[in-house]
């Protein structure tokens, strides 16, 4: 049942009570993503598979998420946001418990998909619940308030994950979700208001049969790139081609039904279009290269997962400082005037990583991460606001679904492209004469042995080589990271192009235009997801 739009300017206790449920679910979801990112090298050693293979523990989650986003809006209408939110919590918690029992990489990837089916709905549904509770007039300030605790995931995730792996085992990065999930379920049952599902429009089954599988197949092909190493591999181009054909087919079909699964007519709104393009380019650059920051500390500098997590913390701290400010400014100052400053901060911090070596100062790197975090916190919120501010309340629900899907495609493309570039660079390392991997029969390269020896010094007894070879291998790996970061830096600079077209004049919000006669706003579809 739709909640009345609150008219008070301040966020009251009732709103914060409901916000607690959303924050708990959001932290659990985001915490899990960041915890798993630092555990990838551990999975690689535990299951004796390639880095590209273990990356599927992240990709599987993303594919599941991309599949449920298009149908979550209709499901919220049909079953009610409270019921669906609790189902999402249950799926996520159940998936977490199963992940801890996995004894093969295939099982772990499968269970991560189950997690993604739940986790993919947690934040969109949470934001829908919050928009109803606070009303559109206060949503900017509410997102600013929620932004701070939601950043605890990116800050605490790598540190918690590294600590659990160091003192216990990788299983505990999933087991930690079980008590949090149970508490969140109980809390949600009592804190969230009852809802009465009232289907407002027919479900677009044909659209779903094209869009959901199309997105999943396309992202599967893109995500197979790092392991295959080339677009010409059938495992890459076949699913990409079929997926792209289904998505393109949906684009032409979506203008026919009255209530399409995804309303592309909204791109007639200039603000939504410009903001979406800006967000898409930004996500490819920042999310793609961002996944490689911990890997540099682990593979080049030989840090433990805990230390790598601690070294990444300044980025989250920087974002924590600027996100609340950006959230408040977004309602007062046109985004076209503030966004360029945030992008300059990101570019300045990013540039440092294009110069990394084997002994680059940690003070410099952590300072650069902090500056990037400052820019990150001032980027996401204004883009979201610009994309949705001039839409009516009914359009906001559908517009946010568009933005969510673009985020997932951009993140997956960015991660795949950066991984392919890095893997390709490292694979060009010179082979060590006479050294052969006993498991694969392939020659061992200087870079490969240097990376492996960082966390397993015993390999140097199995393959005795001159120390200069190891040093040369590490320098080669550092140069490979620097080259990859150059691509990310160039894409980050490219974000300035669409950002130049963001609105520079204050525009009137239409969020209250679609109130019903009782003064209620129905937003029964996902509102913006903040991706970290």
Residue pairs with C-beta under 8 A, 6 or more apart in sequence:
1 80
1 193
1 194
1 195
1 196
2 132
2 516
2 520
2 521
2 522
2 523
2 524
3 132
3 133
3 193
3 520
4 135
4 518
4 519
4 520
5 135
5 136
5 137
5 512
5 515
5 519
5 520
5 521
6 12
6 15
6 133
6 134
6 135
6 137
6 138
7 135
7 137
8 138
9 137
9 138
11 19
11 134
11 138
11 141
11 142
11 145
14 133
15 130
15 133
15 134
15 138
15 142
17 191
18 129
18 130
18 133
18 191
18 192
18 193
19 130
19 133
19 142
19 145
19 146
20 187
20 191
21 85
21 126
21 129
21 184
21 187
21 188
21 191
21 192
22 126
22 127
22 129
22 130
22 146
23 146
23 149
23 150
24 180
24 183
24 184
24 187
25 85
25 88
25 89
25 122
25 123
25 126
25 184
25 188
26 122
26 123
26 126
26 146
26 149
26 150
26 153
27 149
27 150
27 152
27 153
28 92
28 122
28 177
28 180
28 181
28 184
29 92
29 119
29 122
29 123
29 153
30 150
30 153
30 154
30 157
30 532
31 152
31 153
31 156
31 157
31 160
32 92
32 96
32 115
32 119
32 157
32 173
32 174
32 177
33 58
33 61
33 119
33 153
33 157
33 532
34 153
34 154
34 156
34 157
34 158
34 161
34 532
35 157
35 158
35 160
35 161
35 164
35 173
35 176
36 57
36 58
36 61
36 112
36 161
36 173
37 58
37 157
37 158
37 161
37 291
37 294
38 157
38 158
38 161
38 162
38 165
38 294
38 298
38 305
38 308
38 309
39 161
39 165
39 170
39 173
39 305
40 51
40 54
40 55
40 57
40 58
40 295
41 51
41 295
41 298
41 299
41 305
41 455
42 165
42 170
42 305
43 49
43 54
43 57
43 105
43 108
43 170
44 50
44 51
44 53
44 54
45 455
45 456
46 170
47 54
47 104
47 105
47 108
48 439
49 105
50 227
51 226
51 423
52 226
52 227
52 419
52 423
53 105
53 227
54 105
55 223
55 226
55 227
55 415
55 419
56 105
56 109
56 223
57 105
57 108
57 109
57 112
58 112
58 291
58 415
59 219
59 220
59 223
59 412
59 415
60 109
60 110
60 112
60 113
60 116
61 112
61 113
61 115
61 116
61 119
62 116
62 219
62 223
62 408
62 411
62 412
63 113
63 116
63 216
63 219
63 220
63 223
64 112
64 113
64 114
64 115
64 116
64 117
64 120
65 116
65 119
65 120
65 408
66 120
66 212
66 215
66 216
66 219
66 405
66 408
66 409
66 412
67 117
67 120
67 212
67 213
67 215
67 216
68 116
68 117
68 120
68 121
69 120
69 121
69 124
69 401
69 404
69 405
69 408
69 526
70 207
70 208
70 211
70 212
70 215
70 261
70 262
70 401
70 405
71 208
71 212
71 261
72 84
72 120
72 121
72 124
72 125
72 401
72 525
72 526
73 397
73 398
73 401
73 524
73 525
73 526
74 201
74 203
74 204
74 261
74 525
75 84
76 84
76 125
76 128
76 524
76 525
76 526
77 197
77 198
77 199
77 200
77 201
77 524
77 525
78 197
78 199
78 203
79 87
79 197
80 195
80 196
80 197
81 125
81 128
81 129
81 132
81 192
81 195
81 524
82 129
82 188
82 192
82 193
82 194
82 195
83 195
83 197
84 121
84 125
85 121
85 122
85 125
85 126
85 129
85 188
85 192
86 185
86 188
86 189
87 118
88 118
88 119
88 120
88 121
88 122
88 125
89 118
89 122
89 181
89 184
89 185
89 188
90 118
90 181
90 185
91 114
91 115
91 117
91 118
91 119
92 115
92 118
92 119
92 122
92 177
92 181
93 118
93 177
93 178
93 181
93 182
93 184
93 185
94 114
94 118
95 111
95 112
95 113
95 114
95 115
95 116
95 117
95 118
95 119
96 115
96 174
96 175
96 177
96 178
96 181
97 174
97 175
97 177
97 178
98 111
98 114
99 108
99 111
99 112
99 115
99 174
100 171
100 172
100 174
100 175
101 107
101 111
102 108
102 111
121 526
123 526
123 529
123 530
124 400
124 401
124 404
124 525
124 526
124 527
124 529
125 526
127 143
127 400
127 526
127 527
127 528
127 529
128 397
128 523
128 524
128 525
128 526
128 527
129 192
130 139
130 142
130 146
130 527
131 139
131 521
131 523
131 527
132 521
132 523
134 142
135 521
136 393
136 396
136 509
136 511
136 512
136 521
137 511
137 512
139 511
139 527
140 327
140 328
140 330
140 331
140 385
141 327
141 328
141 331
143 327
143 381
143 384
143 528
143 530
144 323
144 324
144 325
144 326
144 327
144 328
144 381
145 324
145 327
147 320
147 323
147 324
147 327
147 377
147 381
147 530
148 320
148 323
148 324
150 530
150 532
151 316
151 319
151 320
151 323
151 377
151 532
152 316
153 532
154 315
154 316
154 319
154 532
155 313
155 316
155 317
155 320
157 309
158 294
158 305
158 308
158 309
158 310
158 312
158 313
159 306
159 309
159 310
159 313
160 173
160 176
160 309
161 173
161 305
161 309
162 304
162 305
162 306
162 307
162 308
162 309
162 310
163 306
163 309
164 170
164 172
164 173
164 176
165 172
165 173
165 305
165 306
166 304
166 305
166 306
200 522
200 524
201 258
201 259
202 259
204 257
204 259
204 260
204 261
206 253
206 257
207 250
207 253
207 254
207 257
207 260
207 261
207 262
208 261
210 246
210 247
210 249
210 250
210 253
211 246
211 247
211 250
211 261
211 262
213 243
213 246
214 242
214 243
214 244
214 245
214 246
214 247
214 249
214 250
215 243
215 247
215 405
215 408
215 409
216 243
217 239
217 240
217 242
217 243
217 246
218 239
218 240
218 243
218 244
218 246
218 247
218 409
219 243
219 408
219 409
219 412
220 239
220 243
221 235
221 236
221 237
221 238
221 239
221 240
221 241
221 243
222 236
222 240
222 412
222 413
222 416
223 412
223 415
223 416
224 233
224 235
224 236
224 239
225 231
225 236
225 416
225 417
225 419
225 420
226 416
226 419
226 420
226 423
228 235
228 236
229 420
229 423
229 424
229 427
230 236
231 237
231 240
250 261
250 262
251 264
253 260
254 260
254 261
254 262
254 263
254 264
255 264
255 265
262 398
262 401
262 402
262 405
263 395
263 398
263 402
264 402
266 272
266 391
266 395
266 398
266 399
266 402
267 273
267 276
267 402
269 390
269 391
269 395
269 399
271 386
271 387
271 389
271 390
271 502
271 503
271 507
272 387
272 388
272 390
272 391
272 399
272 402
274 386
274 498
274 501
274 502
274 503
275 335
275 383
275 384
275 386
275 387
275 403
275 502
276 387
276 402
276 403
276 406
277 498
278 339
278 383
278 495
278 498
278 499
278 502
279 383
279 387
279 403
279 406
279 407
279 410
280 406
280 407
280 409
280 410
281 410
281 491
281 494
281 495
281 497
281 498
282 379
282 383
282 410
282 492
282 495
283 406
283 407
283 410
283 411
283 414
283 531
284 410
284 411
284 413
284 414
284 417
284 491
285 414
285 488
285 489
285 491
285 492
285 494
285 495
286 346
286 376
286 414
286 488
286 492
287 410
287 411
287 414
287 415
287 531
288 411
288 413
288 414
288 415
288 416
288 417
288 418
288 488
288 491
289 350
289 353
289 414
289 418
289 484
289 485
289 487
289 488
289 489
291 415
291 418
291 419
292 418
292 419
292 422
292 481
292 484
292 485
293 312
293 315
293 353
293 369
294 308
294 309
294 312
295 422
295 481
296 353
296 356
296 478
296 481
297 303
297 307
297 308
297 311
297 312
298 305
298 308
298 454
298 455
299 451
299 454
299 477
300 356
300 358
300 454
300 474
300 477
300 478
300 481
301 358
302 454
302 455
303 311
311 362
311 365
311 366
311 369
312 369
314 366
314 367
314 369
314 370
314 373
315 369
315 370
315 372
315 373
315 376
316 373
316 532
317 370
317 373
318 369
318 370
318 371
318 372
318 373
318 374
318 375
318 376
318 377
319 373
319 374
319 376
319 377
319 532
320 373
320 377
321 373
321 374
321 377
322 342
322 373
322 374
322 375
322 376
322 377
322 378
323 377
323 378
323 380
323 381
325 377
325 378
326 338
326 342
326 377
326 378
326 379
326 381
326 382
327 381
329 338
329 382
330 338
330 381
330 382
330 385
330 386
331 385
333 506
334 502
334 503
334 504
334 505
334 506
334 507
335 382
335 383
335 385
335 386
335 502
335 503
336 386
336 499
336 500
336 501
336 502
336 503
336 504
337 504
338 378
338 382
339 378
339 379
339 382
339 383
339 499
339 502
340 496
340 499
340 500
341 378
342 374
342 375
342 376
342 377
342 378
342 379
342 382
343 375
343 379
343 492
343 495
343 496
343 499
344 375
345 371
345 372
345 374
345 375
345 378
346 371
346 372
346 375
346 376
346 379
346 492
347 375
347 489
347 492
347 493
348 368
348 371
348 375
349 368
349 369
349 370
349 371
349 372
349 373
349 375
350 368
350 372
350 485
350 488
350 489
350 492
351 368
351 489
352 360
352 364
352 365
352 368
353 365
353 368
353 481
353 482
353 485
353 488
353 489
354 482
354 485
354 486
354 489
355 482
356 365
356 478
356 481
356 482
356 485
357 475
357 478
357 479
357 482
358 471
358 474
358 475
358 478
380 530
380 531
381 530
384 403
384 528
384 530
386 502
386 503
387 399
387 403
387 528
388 396
388 399
388 400
388 403
388 527
388 528
389 507
389 509
389 511
390 507
390 508
390 509
390 510
391 399
391 510
391 511
392 510
392 511
392 513
392 514
393 510
393 511
393 512
393 513
393 514
393 515
393 521
393 522
393 523
394 514
394 522
395 514
396 511
396 523
396 527
397 523
397 524
397 525
397 526
397 527
398 525
400 525
400 526
400 527
400 528
400 529
401 525
401 526
403 528
403 529
404 526
404 528
404 529
407 529
407 531
411 531
414 491
417 487
418 484
418 487
418 488
421 483
421 484
421 487
422 480
422 481
422 484
425 479
425 480
425 483
425 484
426 445
426 447
426 448
426 451
426 476
426 477
426 480
427 445
429 445
429 446
429 447
429 448
429 473
429 476
429 477
430 445
430 446
431 443
431 444
431 445
431 446
432 443
432 444
432 445
432 446
432 449
432 463
432 465
432 469
435 443
435 444
435 449
435 463
435 465
436 442
436 443
436 444
437 443
437 444
444 463
445 473
446 469
446 470
446 472
446 473
446 476
447 473
447 474
447 476
447 477
447 480
448 473
449 459
449 463
449 465
449 469
449 470
449 473
450 469
450 470
450 471
450 472
450 473
450 474
450 476
450 477
451 473
451 477
452 459
453 459
453 460
453 470
460 470
511 521
512 521
514 521
514 522
515 521
516 522
